Amino acid sequence: MSDEYLFVYGTLRQAFALPVHDVMMRHCQFLALGTLRGRLYQVDGYPGVVELPHCRGRVAGELYRIIDKKELFKLLDDYEQCSAKYPEPHEFIRKQADISTYDGVVCQAWVYFYNRAVSGLVRISSGDYVCHMRDLRKIRYNIAR
């Protein structure tokens, strides 16, 4: 049986230090930083990535090796509100996509993709939600001074 992977690009990244990340780490192991093809948008207090296989845009995130798939996806499908508990159509859907690590490895990983229209949403042109949030904090800080 071959390994399976998870790619996270938003609030599940280490930099946000959310309790759900700590629980997630019981079921997977960090491997590398990487990117996927697509566009990143600010949805609300969280981002959503839209898969665009032929676009040049890249979305930054973290690649994990899955240790316990059943428990991991039970947790994350609830977190992303795409489990059977939530009405369809779900805001996010989980599917596999090509991930490129910074050392040149390409693999398939599970990703939660935004599953709604993006008109009216702000595009995060850097493709990196951590950098985007750091920049927003700087802007807010400078305005407040």
Secondary structure as UniProt FT lines:
FT   STRAND          5..8
FT   TURN            11..12
FT   HELIX           14..16
FT   HELIX           19..24
FT   TURN            25..26
FT   STRAND          28..42
FT   STRAND          47..51
FT   TURN            53..54
FT   STRAND          58..66
FT   HELIX           69..79
FT   TURN            80..81
FT   TURN            84..85
FT   STRAND          92..101
FT   TURN            102..103
FT   STRAND          106..114
FT   TURN            119..120
FT   STRAND          122..123
FT   TURN            125..126
FT   HELIX           129..144
//
